[in-house]
Amino acid sequence: MRRKVREQLGLVTPTTDHVRARELDVMSRVLDQLPRALDWVHRDLLSRSGRADTGRDAMTAEQVLRAMVIKQRFGLSYEELAFRIFDSNSVRSFCRIVPSASPPAKSTLQRNIKRVEAETWEKINKLLIGFAQEHRIESGRKTRTDCTVVETNIHAPSDSSLLWDCVRVLCRLMTQAKETFGIAFQSRRRRAKRRAMGILNAKSSEQRTALYRDLLKVTEETTAQGRRVLAQLKDVSIADISDALVAQAIEHGIKEVLGHATRVMHQTERRVLRGESVPASDKIVSIFEPHTDIIVKDRRETLYGHKICLTTGASGLVLDLTVENGNPADSTLARKMIGRVRAVLGKTPKQATFDGGFSSRANVHDIKQMGVEDVVFSKHVGLEITEMAKSKGVFRKLRNFRAGIEAGISFLKRVFSLRRCNWSGFASFAAYAWGSVLACNLLTVSRHLLA
């Protein structure tokens, strides 16, 4: 029988028999077997207040840990995460939020999840790897290592856009000082925007250079006004604690932007006016995420973010991850990654395979000295197969095994939002990356247990 509408809905919500619900159930049971993880998360949540027996009821350590896993598992924003917890019985059950309780708001989720440090997520992942070893999901006999780039949440940088960013942010902060404390200043925002747009649409290098000179002049005038506002902020009368906090925030913001503006103006003068080639290590590509590195991949494309080095095992689990500063050569990372994996597994892998960029005779020698029997690189210019592996057959098997890490990296980027980090700051970048790895490993373990 098919009706137009159902006159009365059922009183009991039916259970969900879906593959994702089954995966969440297994992931939940795995987390229940890692009680030490809650101690570490709880410690981070108390890092600011220092006490757990005062104030209103907050999210528990267990709820914060599980909410982070859901966020990264489904690639959700905080707003989407709040709705998913409210709307989904499976997600609410996984996060251990009772049906009668009000679900946490997006601001509550953000505030609590961001308090957990990268080192904590890393230690929880190490616990999970130990669980996988105990249940014979991961043997740790074979490892594969490769690098990739995770972008930071910035726009494509140019000297003109960076100068415009400096002017508009300084003008916004000085406007706040004017409205709150009556400190006068002359805004150069509109002029700076016209010059930045003119540079973008300039038809000749002479026209572009002239516009750059004026934009630099406007930025210099704005920074000078920022320094004057800083000096006047120290003499204003503070009426109450809220005004003191506003003054402190404005002062901190102006000081931070002034430091970045000085670097931006210097690199613009060198590159545009003097015609110098500025090294990547000397450049700043964002005043909002100044820790961002410039990563050039095989002369094909330029990415802005951080290089991460991953090691996975035969099970598909990510055994270890490092977030690098700058763009170190892959060949300098091979020995470090084997040492870190040995600490995670509690033993040395018997076989290790790497991308061609890690290749060097010194790496083969040093890694074998660490106890690894076969060390294979996908490209091995200047190296004999017998130097790396026992036989050609072993070499071929390990070379083919290495290719699997490309699928693992793609899986992390597509499913767990590791393509681009939208958290601010280097420490938060590392926490975001480890959170994605933890969610990925939990799902991988659950799929092994369900198989």
ROZA-398501 format. One record per residue (C-alpha): residue number from 1; residue in one letter; x, y, z. Coordinates in pm, 1 decimal, padded with zeros to 6 digits. Last residue first. Layout:
BEGIN
[atom NUM, A, [X, Y, Z]]
...
This chain:
BEGIN
[atom 451, A, [03621.9, -00782.6, 00776.6]]
[atom 450, L, [03462.9, -00589.2, 01062.8]]
[atom 449, L, [03783.3, -00581.7, 01267.1]]
[atom 448, H, [03987.4, -00464.6, 00968.9]]
[atom 447, R, [03725.3, -00200.2, 00891.1]]
[atom 446, S, [03733.8, -00077.6, 01250.7]]
[atom 445, V, [04114.1, -00049.6, 01241.4]]
[atom 444, T, [04101.6, 00156.0, 00922.9]]
[atom 443, L, [03832.6, 00386.3, 01065.6]]
[atom 442, L, [04035.0, 00444.4, 01381.0]]
[atom 441, N, [04347.4, 00502.4, 01171.2]]
[atom 440, C, [04177.3, 00768.3, 00958.4]]
[atom 439, A, [04034.0, 00947.9, 01262.3]]
[atom 438, L, [04378.1, 00947.6, 01429.2]]
[atom 437, V, [04549.1, 01071.2, 01111.1]]
[atom 436, S, [04300.4, 01358.1, 01073.2]]
[atom 435, G, [04352.0, 01459.4, 01436.0]]
[atom 434, W, [04729.0, 01443.4, 01384.8]]
[atom 433, A, [04706.7, 01688.7, 01094.8]]
[atom 432, Y, [04476.3, 01924.6, 01285.8]]
[atom 431, A, [04703.6, 01920.4, 01591.1]]
[atom 430, A, [05006.0, 02002.1, 01371.1]]
[atom 429, F, [04822.9, 02296.0, 01211.8]]
[atom 428, S, [04705.9, 02409.0, 01556.8]]
[atom 427, A, [05067.3, 02435.5, 01669.8]]
[atom 426, F, [05157.3, 02623.8, 01350.3]]
[atom 425, G, [04880.7, 02882.0, 01387.3]]
[atom 424, S, [04522.7, 02908.4, 01262.4]]
[atom 423, W, [04306.1, 02608.6, 01175.3]]
[atom 422, N, [04179.3, 02581.8, 00816.6]]
[atom 421, C, [04415.6, 02300.9, 00715.8]]
[atom 420, R, [04398.6, 02202.6, 00348.5]]
[atom 419, R, [04426.9, 01863.4, 00179.1]]
[atom 418, L, [04401.1, 01683.8, 00512.0]]
[atom 417, S, [04020.9, 01696.0, 00506.2]]
[atom 416, F, [03972.0, 01336.2, 00629.5]]
[atom 415, V, [03807.8, 01183.1, 00322.1]]
[atom 414, R, [03989.4, 01331.0, 00023.1]]
[atom 413, K, [04321.2, 01427.2, 00179.5]]
[atom 412, L, [04366.9, 01125.1, 00403.1]]
[atom 411, F, [04255.2, 00882.1, 00131.5]]
[atom 410, S, [04488.5, 01044.9, -00121.2]]
[atom 409, I, [04778.4, 01000.4, 00121.2]]
[atom 408, G, [04685.3, 00634.0, 00168.9]]
[atom 407, A, [04651.6, 00578.5, -00205.8]]
[atom 406, E, [05000.5, 00720.0, -00256.9]]
[atom 405, I, [05121.9, 00499.0, 00028.9]]
[atom 404, G, [05029.7, 00192.5, -00175.5]]
[atom 403, A, [05303.4, 00264.1, -00429.0]]
[atom 402, R, [05560.8, 00153.3, -00172.1]]
[atom 401, F, [05438.5, -00206.3, -00192.0]]
[atom 400, N, [05525.0, -00216.9, -00562.4]]
[atom 399, R, [05883.6, -00116.5, -00483.8]]
[atom 398, L, [05887.1, -00364.8, -00196.5]]
[atom 397, K, [05775.5, -00651.6, -00419.3]]
[atom 396, R, [06016.4, -00555.6, -00697.6]]
[atom 395, F, [06314.2, -00536.6, -00459.5]]
[atom 394, V, [06227.2, -00868.7, -00298.3]]
[atom 393, G, [06221.6, -01031.5, -00642.6]]
[atom 392, K, [06545.9, -00860.3, -00745.1]]
[atom 391, S, [06717.8, -01015.2, -00445.9]]
[atom 390, K, [06836.0, -00948.2, -00090.9]]
[atom 389, A, [06755.3, -00578.0, -00109.5]]
[atom 388, M, [06925.8, -00236.6, -00116.6]]
[atom 387, E, [07285.5, -00299.4, -00217.9]]
[atom 386, T, [07175.4, -00590.6, -00438.6]]
[atom 385, I, [06957.8, -00352.5, -00639.7]]
[atom 384, E, [07262.0, -00141.7, -00721.9]]
[atom 383, L, [07257.8, 00227.6, -00639.2]]
[atom 382, G, [07371.9, 00514.5, -00861.7]]
[atom 381, V, [07018.0, 00625.5, -00945.2]]
[atom 380, H, [06774.8, 00441.2, -00719.9]]
[atom 379, K, [06418.1, 00541.7, -00792.4]]
[atom 378, S, [06142.6, 00362.1, -00598.8]]
[atom 377, F, [06385.1, 00333.4, -00307.0]]
[atom 376, V, [06434.3, 00006.2, -00119.5]]
[atom 375, V, [06592.5, -00065.7, 00217.7]]
[atom 374, D, [06594.5, -00438.5, 00304.8]]
[atom 373, E, [06729.2, -00575.3, 00635.8]]
[atom 372, V, [06645.7, -00286.9, 00871.5]]
[atom 371, G, [06857.0, -00314.0, 01186.9]]
[atom 370, M, [06966.3, 00046.4, 01250.1]]
[atom 369, Q, [07288.7, -00022.9, 01055.1]]
[atom 368, K, [07064.0, -00099.9, 00758.8]]
[atom 367, I, [06920.1, 00249.7, 00791.7]]
[atom 366, D, [07268.0, 00405.0, 00800.1]]
[atom 365, H, [07400.4, 00219.4, 00495.1]]
[atom 364, V, [07094.8, 00271.8, 00277.3]]
[atom 363, N, [07072.3, 00636.7, 00383.4]]
[atom 362, A, [07438.6, 00696.0, 00299.5]]
[atom 361, R, [07387.7, 00543.4, -00045.9]]
[atom 360, S, [07114.5, 00794.1, -00117.4]]
[atom 359, S, [06749.1, 00779.2, -00218.3]]
[atom 358, F, [06487.6, 00972.2, -00021.8]]
[atom 357, G, [06359.7, 01149.7, -00334.1]]
[atom 356, G, [06290.9, 00812.7, -00498.6]]
[atom 355, D, [06002.5, 00735.8, -00263.5]]
[atom 354, F, [06076.8, 00501.9, 00022.9]]
[atom 353, T, [06066.3, 00136.6, 00122.8]]
[atom 352, A, [06143.8, -00024.7, 00455.3]]
[atom 351, Q, [06184.9, -00391.4, 00543.6]]
[atom 350, K, [06255.0, -00563.6, 00875.4]]
[atom 349, P, [06088.2, -00295.8, 01084.7]]
[atom 348, T, [06270.4, -00210.4, 01408.4]]
[atom 347, K, [06084.0, -00271.1, 01733.2]]
[atom 346, G, [05870.5, -00087.2, 01988.2]]
[atom 345, L, [05629.8, 00005.6, 01714.2]]
[atom 344, V, [05616.8, 00378.5, 01789.3]]
[atom 343, A, [05985.5, 00414.7, 01885.6]]
[atom 342, R, [06093.7, 00214.9, 01578.6]]
[atom 341, V, [05870.6, 00438.7, 01367.1]]
[atom 340, R, [06051.7, 00746.3, 01500.3]]
[atom 339, G, [06396.0, 00604.6, 01421.9]]
[atom 338, I, [06284.5, 00500.4, 01073.3]]
[atom 337, M, [06146.1, 00849.7, 01014.4]]
[atom 336, K, [06468.4, 01018.5, 01124.8]]
[atom 335, R, [06679.6, 00800.3, 00896.9]]
[atom 334, A, [06472.2, 00890.1, 00591.4]]
[atom 333, L, [06430.3, 01264.4, 00654.9]]
[atom 332, T, [06746.3, 01416.0, 00505.2]]
[atom 331, S, [06689.4, 01246.3, 00168.2]]
[atom 330, D, [06348.3, 01411.4, 00143.9]]
[atom 329, A, [06516.2, 01750.9, 00116.1]]
[atom 328, P, [06395.4, 02001.8, 00372.2]]
[atom 327, N, [06123.4, 02246.6, 00266.0]]
[atom 326, G, [06065.4, 02483.3, 00554.8]]
[atom 325, N, [05955.7, 02356.4, 00894.4]]
[atom 324, E, [05839.0, 01996.2, 00879.4]]
[atom 323, V, [05523.0, 01839.0, 01019.5]]
[atom 322, T, [05600.2, 01478.9, 01111.4]]
[atom 321, L, [05374.6, 01175.3, 01088.6]]
[atom 320, D, [05392.4, 00818.8, 01217.2]]
[atom 319, L, [05234.1, 00475.9, 01190.5]]
[atom 318, V, [04958.5, 00568.9, 00945.8]]
[atom 317, L, [04759.7, 00245.1, 00924.2]]
[atom 316, G, [04722.6, 00087.3, 00579.7]]
[atom 315, S, [04767.2, -00263.2, 00719.8]]
[atom 314, A, [05103.9, -00304.2, 00546.1]]
[atom 313, G, [05240.3, -00007.7, 00738.8]]
[atom 312, T, [05240.3, 00367.5, 00686.3]]
[atom 311, T, [05502.2, 00640.2, 00729.8]]
[atom 310, L, [05416.2, 01000.8, 00655.8]]
[atom 309, C, [05627.2, 01314.1, 00611.7]]
[atom 308, I, [05446.6, 01647.9, 00612.6]]
[atom 307, K, [05553.8, 01956.0, 00417.9]]
[atom 306, H, [05376.6, 02268.3, 00528.4]]
[atom 305, G, [05155.2, 02525.7, 00360.3]]
[atom 304, Y, [05175.1, 02723.4, 00039.0]]
[atom 303, L, [05212.1, 02523.0, -00280.7]]
[atom 302, T, [05409.8, 02602.5, -00594.4]]
[atom 301, E, [05365.6, 02383.2, -00899.0]]
[atom 300, R, [05566.9, 02188.9, -01151.7]]
[atom 299, R, [05929.2, 02257.2, -01051.3]]
[atom 298, D, [05934.6, 01913.5, -00885.4]]
[atom 297, K, [05706.2, 02040.0, -00609.0]]
[atom 296, V, [05790.4, 02391.1, -00485.3]]
[atom 295, I, [05689.0, 02439.2, -00120.7]]
[atom 294, I, [05667.0, 02791.5, 00021.1]]
[atom 293, D, [05619.4, 02769.0, 00396.4]]
[atom 292, T, [05336.8, 02913.8, 00606.0]]
[atom 291, H, [05436.1, 03023.9, 00958.8]]
[atom 290, P, [05307.2, 03376.4, 00886.4]]
[atom 289, E, [04943.8, 03252.9, 00879.2]]
[atom 288, F, [04744.5, 03578.5, 00898.3]]
[atom 287, I, [05018.2, 03806.0, 00758.3]]
[atom 286, S, [05056.9, 03566.3, 00466.3]]
[atom 285, V, [05335.5, 03482.0, 00220.8]]
[atom 284, I, [05638.8, 03594.6, 00420.5]]
[atom 283, K, [05962.1, 03558.4, 00228.8]]
[atom 282, D, [06320.4, 03517.5, 00350.4]]
[atom 281, S, [06320.3, 03134.9, 00335.3]]
[atom 280, A, [06180.8, 03149.8, -00018.6]]
[atom 279, P, [06487.7, 03337.7, -00136.0]]
[atom 278, V, [06422.1, 03686.6, -00282.6]]
[atom 277, S, [06538.3, 03731.3, -00641.5]]
[atom 276, E, [06633.2, 04097.5, -00667.4]]
[atom 275, G, [06481.9, 04344.6, -00913.7]]
[atom 274, R, [06555.9, 04646.0, -00695.4]]
[atom 273, L, [06206.7, 04799.7, -00701.2]]
[atom 272, V, [05991.3, 04488.0, -00732.7]]
[atom 271, R, [06179.4, 04210.7, -00550.2]]
[atom 270, R, [06386.3, 04398.4, -00293.8]]
[atom 269, E, [06128.8, 04669.3, -00226.4]]
[atom 268, T, [05853.1, 04408.9, -00197.2]]
[atom 267, Q, [06062.6, 04195.2, 00043.2]]
[atom 266, H, [06121.4, 04494.4, 00271.3]]
[atom 265, M, [05759.1, 04610.0, 00263.0]]
[atom 264, V, [05634.5, 04262.0, 00353.7]]
[atom 263, R, [05886.8, 04222.4, 00635.9]]
[atom 262, T, [05793.7, 04556.4, 00792.6]]
[atom 261, A, [05423.9, 04478.4, 00749.3]]
[atom 260, H, [05463.0, 04151.0, 00942.2]]
[atom 259, G, [05605.3, 04327.3, 01247.2]]
[atom 258, L, [05346.5, 04603.9, 01223.6]]
[atom 257, V, [05070.4, 04340.6, 01203.0]]
[atom 256, E, [05175.4, 04181.7, 01532.3]]
[atom 255, K, [05215.3, 04512.4, 01714.7]]
[atom 254, I, [04875.3, 04631.8, 01591.5]]
[atom 253, G, [04701.2, 04314.0, 01703.6]]
[atom 252, H, [04859.6, 04310.2, 02051.0]]
[atom 251, E, [04771.9, 04674.8, 02110.9]]
[atom 250, I, [04414.6, 04626.4, 01990.2]]
[atom 249, A, [04368.7, 04318.7, 02211.5]]
[atom 248, Q, [04513.4, 04496.9, 02517.9]]
[atom 247, A, [04293.6, 04802.3, 02461.7]]
[atom 246, V, [03984.3, 04580.4, 02431.2]]
[atom 245, L, [04079.0, 04394.2, 02751.1]]
[atom 244, A, [04128.3, 04719.6, 02939.2]]
[atom 243, D, [03795.5, 04849.3, 02809.8]]
[atom 242, S, [03624.3, 04535.5, 02942.2]]
[atom 241, I, [03797.8, 04575.8, 03280.0]]
[atom 240, D, [03653.5, 04919.9, 03337.2]]
[atom 239, A, [03701.9, 05288.7, 03259.3]]
[atom 238, I, [04057.1, 05282.8, 03119.6]]
[atom 237, S, [04200.7, 05629.8, 03068.3]]
[atom 236, V, [04414.3, 05654.0, 02755.9]]
[atom 235, D, [04788.4, 05717.6, 02790.8]]
[atom 234, K, [04925.5, 05378.1, 02678.7]]
[atom 233, L, [04691.2, 05376.0, 02379.7]]
[atom 232, Q, [04852.2, 05697.7, 02256.3]]
[atom 231, A, [05186.0, 05525.1, 02188.5]]
[atom 230, L, [05018.6, 05239.0, 02004.2]]
[atom 229, V, [04814.2, 05486.9, 01798.0]]
[atom 228, R, [05135.9, 05661.3, 01697.0]]
[atom 227, R, [05291.8, 05328.2, 01590.2]]
[atom 226, G, [04985.7, 05249.4, 01380.5]]
[atom 225, Q, [05004.7, 05592.0, 01219.5]]
[atom 224, A, [05359.5, 05515.5, 01108.0]]
[atom 223, T, [05237.4, 05177.9, 00977.5]]
[atom 222, T, [04971.4, 05356.3, 00771.0]]
[atom 221, E, [05221.9, 05601.4, 00623.1]]
[atom 220, E, [05454.9, 05314.4, 00528.9]]
[atom 219, T, [05167.5, 05123.3, 00368.8]]
[atom 218, V, [05065.3, 05429.3, 00165.6]]
[atom 217, K, [05424.1, 05480.9, 00048.5]]
[atom 216, L, [05454.2, 05114.2, -00046.8]]
[atom 215, L, [05129.1, 05143.5, -00243.0]]
[atom 214, D, [05267.6, 05452.8, -00419.2]]
[atom 213, R, [05587.0, 05276.6, -00519.1]]
[atom 212, Y, [05389.5, 04968.7, -00627.5]]
[atom 211, L, [05172.4, 05181.4, -00854.8]]
[atom 210, A, [05481.3, 05323.4, -01023.0]]
[atom 209, T, [05624.6, 04972.3, -01064.6]]
[atom 208, R, [05302.0, 04843.9, -01223.7]]
[atom 207, Q, [05292.5, 05125.9, -01476.7]]
[atom 206, E, [05652.9, 05062.4, -01575.2]]
[atom 205, S, [05591.8, 04683.9, -01591.8]]
[atom 204, S, [05310.3, 04734.1, -01839.7]]
[atom 203, K, [04938.1, 04656.3, -01864.6]]
[atom 202, A, [04844.8, 04703.0, -01499.5]]
[atom 201, N, [04527.3, 04518.3, -01393.4]]
[atom 200, L, [04649.7, 04359.8, -01067.6]]
[atom 199, I, [04867.6, 04661.5, -00993.9]]
[atom 198, G, [04563.9, 04888.1, -01032.2]]
[atom 197, M, [04362.8, 04670.4, -00794.3]]
[atom 196, A, [04635.2, 04705.3, -00530.6]]
[atom 195, R, [04655.8, 05082.6, -00593.1]]
[atom 194, R, [04280.5, 05124.7, -00559.1]]
[atom 193, K, [04277.8, 04920.9, -00235.8]]
[atom 192, A, [04558.7, 05127.9, -00087.0]]
[atom 191, R, [04373.9, 05451.2, -00165.3]]
[atom 190, R, [04056.3, 05324.9, 00001.3]]
[atom 189, R, [04236.6, 05206.6, 00316.0]]
[atom 188, R, [04448.7, 05514.8, 00378.4]]
[atom 187, S, [04252.6, 05606.5, 00693.1]]
[atom 186, Q, [04356.9, 05916.1, 00885.7]]
[atom 185, F, [04383.4, 05865.3, 01261.4]]
[atom 184, A, [04212.0, 05988.8, 01578.2]]
[atom 183, I, [04220.6, 05811.2, 01914.2]]
[atom 182, G, [03871.2, 05846.7, 02065.0]]
[atom 181, F, [03904.2, 05551.2, 02305.2]]
[atom 180, T, [03644.7, 05300.3, 02182.0]]
[atom 179, E, [03553.9, 05426.6, 01834.6]]
[atom 178, K, [03905.8, 05548.9, 01755.0]]
[atom 177, A, [04074.3, 05233.1, 01885.6]]
[atom 176, Q, [03835.0, 05019.2, 01678.7]]
[atom 175, T, [03915.3, 05230.6, 01374.2]]
[atom 174, M, [04285.1, 05174.9, 01449.1]]
[atom 173, L, [04231.7, 04798.2, 01441.3]]
[atom 172, R, [04043.3, 04810.4, 01110.8]]
[atom 171, C, [04297.6, 05048.3, 00958.9]]
[atom 170, L, [04581.2, 04812.3, 01058.4]]
[atom 169, V, [04395.7, 04519.2, 00902.2]]
[atom 168, R, [04327.0, 04713.1, 00581.0]]
[atom 167, V, [04682.8, 04840.2, 00541.8]]
[atom 166, C, [04858.9, 04509.2, 00609.3]]
[atom 165, D, [04624.3, 04313.4, 00382.1]]
[atom 164, W, [04681.5, 04566.8, 00102.0]]
[atom 163, L, [05057.3, 04519.2, 00135.4]]
[atom 162, L, [05009.3, 04141.2, 00118.7]]
[atom 161, S, [04782.0, 04171.4, -00185.4]]
[atom 160, S, [05039.9, 04387.2, -00365.4]]
[atom 159, D, [05329.6, 04152.6, -00290.3]]
[atom 158, S, [05135.6, 03849.8, -00413.3]]
[atom 157, P, [05000.6, 03553.5, -00219.7]]
[atom 156, A, [04734.1, 03301.6, -00328.8]]
[atom 155, H, [04480.2, 03319.2, -00046.9]]
[atom 154, I, [04548.1, 03152.0, 00286.1]]
[atom 153, N, [04415.4, 02851.0, 00478.3]]
[atom 152, T, [04734.2, 02648.1, 00502.5]]
[atom 151, E, [04807.7, 02378.0, 00247.4]]
[atom 150, V, [04912.0, 02024.9, 00333.6]]
[atom 149, V, [05208.6, 01906.9, 00127.9]]
[atom 148, T, [05319.6, 01546.6, 00076.8]]
[atom 147, C, [05607.0, 01323.1, 00181.0]]
[atom 146, D, [05662.4, 00948.8, 00153.3]]
[atom 145, T, [05745.1, 00650.6, 00370.2]]
[atom 144, R, [05667.3, 00278.4, 00348.4]]
[atom 143, T, [05692.8, 00027.6, 00630.6]]
[atom 142, K, [05716.3, -00353.2, 00648.4]]
[atom 141, R, [05740.4, -00575.5, 00958.7]]
[atom 140, G, [05521.7, -00359.5, 01181.3]]
[atom 139, S, [05276.2, -00644.6, 01226.3]]
[atom 138, E, [04958.7, -00437.4, 01202.3]]
[atom 137, I, [04612.8, -00589.5, 01245.0]]
[atom 136, R, [04745.9, -00859.4, 01475.4]]
[atom 135, H, [04508.4, -00765.7, 01759.8]]
[atom 134, E, [04797.2, -00664.4, 01987.1]]
[atom 133, Q, [04963.5, -00475.0, 01701.9]]
[atom 132, A, [04646.0, -00280.0, 01624.8]]
[atom 131, F, [04608.8, -00186.9, 01994.1]]
[atom 130, G, [04969.9, -00064.3, 01997.0]]
[atom 129, I, [04894.1, 00147.3, 01688.4]]
[atom 128, L, [04593.9, 00290.0, 01874.3]]
[atom 127, L, [04809.7, 00384.6, 02171.8]]
[atom 126, K, [05051.7, 00558.4, 01934.7]]
[atom 125, N, [04756.4, 00748.2, 01786.4]]
[atom 124, I, [04660.8, 00862.4, 02135.3]]
[atom 123, K, [05018.1, 00985.4, 02187.3]]
[atom 122, E, [05008.1, 01184.5, 01861.7]]
[atom 121, W, [04669.7, 01339.0, 01946.7]]
[atom 120, T, [04815.9, 01450.0, 02280.8]]
[atom 119, E, [05131.2, 01592.8, 02122.5]]
[atom 118, A, [04914.5, 01795.8, 01883.1]]
[atom 117, E, [04744.3, 01969.9, 02174.2]]
[atom 116, V, [04381.3, 01950.1, 02282.5]]
[atom 115, R, [04249.7, 02298.7, 02354.0]]
[atom 114, K, [04122.6, 02339.6, 01997.2]]
[atom 113, I, [03860.7, 02067.9, 02054.1]]
[atom 112, N, [03711.2, 02249.2, 02354.0]]
[atom 111, R, [03672.4, 02598.2, 02209.9]]
[atom 110, Q, [03558.2, 02473.4, 01869.3]]
[atom 109, L, [03293.2, 02241.4, 02013.1]]
[atom 108, T, [03161.2, 02509.9, 02243.9]]
[atom 107, S, [03149.7, 02761.2, 01957.9]]
[atom 106, K, [02958.9, 02510.8, 01740.5]]
[atom 105, A, [02697.2, 02459.1, 02010.9]]
[atom 104, P, [02694.5, 02143.6, 02222.2]]
[atom 103, P, [02389.4, 01914.8, 02201.0]]
[atom 102, S, [02118.5, 01970.1, 02464.8]]
[atom 101, A, [02077.1, 01658.7, 02677.6]]
[atom 100, S, [01773.2, 01428.6, 02658.8]]
[atom 99, P, [01925.3, 01204.7, 02390.9]]
[atom 98, V, [02242.5, 01141.3, 02597.5]]
[atom 97, I, [02570.5, 01260.5, 02445.9]]
[atom 96, R, [02825.7, 00978.0, 02432.5]]
[atom 95, C, [02991.7, 01107.0, 02111.4]]
[atom 94, F, [02919.2, 00772.7, 01939.8]]
[atom 93, S, [02555.3, 00786.3, 02054.2]]
[atom 92, R, [02515.6, 01138.3, 01917.9]]
[atom 91, V, [02675.9, 01030.8, 01590.4]]
[atom 90, S, [02444.7, 00730.8, 01552.3]]
[atom 89, N, [02135.3, 00927.7, 01653.5]]
[atom 88, S, [02212.5, 01192.8, 01392.6]]
[atom 87, D, [02049.3, 01536.9, 01395.1]]
[atom 86, F, [02197.8, 01716.9, 01694.7]]
[atom 85, I, [02546.8, 01567.4, 01659.9]]
[atom 84, R, [02536.0, 01630.6, 01283.0]]
[atom 83, F, [02416.1, 01987.7, 01340.7]]
[atom 82, A, [02704.1, 02068.9, 01576.4]]
[atom 81, L, [02951.5, 01905.4, 01335.9]]
[atom 80, E, [02816.4, 02108.6, 01042.7]]
[atom 79, E, [02871.6, 02430.5, 01238.3]]
[atom 78, Y, [03216.5, 02314.9, 01347.7]]
[atom 77, S, [03308.2, 02236.5, 00986.5]]
[atom 76, L, [03290.9, 01873.2, 00885.0]]
[atom 75, G, [03532.4, 01643.4, 00700.7]]
[atom 74, F, [03337.2, 01325.5, 00786.2]]
[atom 73, R, [03605.6, 01144.1, 00985.1]]
[atom 72, Q, [03773.5, 01471.7, 01085.5]]
[atom 71, K, [03472.3, 01608.0, 01269.2]]
[atom 70, I, [03363.1, 01266.6, 01396.7]]
[atom 69, V, [03707.2, 01201.6, 01550.0]]
[atom 68, M, [03710.3, 01548.8, 01705.3]]
[atom 67, A, [03366.4, 01486.6, 01858.7]]
[atom 66, R, [03495.4, 01158.9, 02003.3]]
[atom 65, L, [03785.5, 01321.5, 02182.7]]
[atom 64, V, [03572.4, 01609.7, 02308.9]]
[atom 63, Q, [03296.6, 01376.5, 02432.7]]
[atom 62, E, [03545.8, 01156.9, 02620.0]]
[atom 61, A, [03712.8, 01456.4, 02781.9]]
[atom 60, T, [03371.5, 01564.3, 02907.8]]
[atom 59, M, [03196.7, 01868.8, 02770.6]]
[atom 58, A, [03127.4, 02122.4, 03043.3]]
[atom 57, D, [02907.5, 02121.1, 03352.9]]
[atom 56, R, [02896.8, 02463.7, 03515.8]]
[atom 55, G, [03180.6, 02602.6, 03722.1]]
[atom 54, T, [03406.6, 02432.6, 03974.9]]
[atom 53, D, [03532.3, 02078.7, 04039.8]]
[atom 52, A, [03761.6, 02032.5, 03737.0]]
[atom 51, R, [04032.2, 02285.6, 03822.8]]
[atom 50, G, [04336.5, 02415.6, 03633.7]]
[atom 49, S, [04130.4, 02665.9, 03433.1]]
[atom 48, R, [04374.3, 02695.4, 03142.4]]
[atom 47, S, [04533.5, 02348.5, 03110.7]]
[atom 46, L, [04215.7, 02174.8, 03230.4]]
[atom 45, L, [04112.5, 02068.2, 02879.1]]
[atom 44, D, [04469.3, 01955.1, 02811.5]]
[atom 43, R, [04471.8, 01730.0, 03119.5]]
[atom 42, H, [04133.1, 01583.6, 03024.9]]
[atom 41, V, [04267.1, 01493.7, 02678.5]]
[atom 40, W, [04563.4, 01312.0, 02835.9]]
[atom 39, D, [04352.4, 01123.0, 03090.6]]
[atom 38, L, [04096.1, 01032.7, 02821.5]]
[atom 37, A, [04365.6, 00870.0, 02607.5]]
[atom 36, R, [04463.3, 00648.3, 02900.6]]
[atom 35, P, [04128.3, 00471.3, 02867.5]]
[atom 34, L, [04214.1, 00316.9, 02525.4]]
[atom 33, Q, [03982.5, 00012.0, 02519.3]]
[atom 32, D, [03671.4, 00231.2, 02506.8]]
[atom 31, L, [03819.7, 00391.4, 02194.3]]
[atom 30, V, [03807.5, 00052.9, 02019.6]]
[atom 29, R, [03442.3, 00005.0, 02119.5]]
[atom 28, S, [03352.6, 00343.5, 01972.3]]
[atom 27, M, [03534.2, 00266.2, 01647.5]]
[atom 26, V, [03336.6, -00060.6, 01627.8]]
[atom 25, D, [03005.8, 00124.1, 01670.1]]
[atom 24, L, [03109.6, 00396.3, 01428.2]]
[atom 23, E, [03188.1, 00132.6, 01164.9]]
[atom 22, R, [02849.8, -00031.7, 01216.3]]
[atom 21, A, [02676.5, 00304.2, 01178.2]]
[atom 20, R, [02875.7, 00368.9, 00861.9]]
[atom 19, V, [02775.5, 00031.2, 00716.1]]
[atom 18, H, [02407.2, 00093.0, 00786.8]]
[atom 17, D, [02160.4, -00084.6, 01011.5]]
[atom 16, T, [02024.1, 00220.3, 01189.4]]
[atom 15, T, [01810.7, 00163.5, 01496.4]]
[atom 14, P, [01448.3, 00269.7, 01474.8]]
[atom 13, T, [01332.8, 00587.4, 01652.3]]
[atom 12, V, [01047.0, 00499.8, 01883.7]]
[atom 11, L, [00714.6, 00687.6, 01887.3]]
[atom 10, G, [00627.2, 00605.9, 01525.4]]
[atom 9, L, [00485.0, 00876.8, 01304.8]]
[atom 8, Q, [00109.8, 00926.9, 01264.5]]
[atom 7, E, [-00087.1, 01016.9, 00951.1]]
[atom 6, R, [00167.5, 00892.5, 00702.2]]
[atom 5, V, [00135.0, 01091.0, 00379.8]]
[atom 4, K, [00043.9, 01022.1, 00015.0]]
[atom 3, R, [-00020.8, 00652.5, 00078.1]]
[atom 2, R, [00129.0, 00346.4, -00088.5]]
[atom 1, M, [00000.0, 00000.0, 00000.0]]
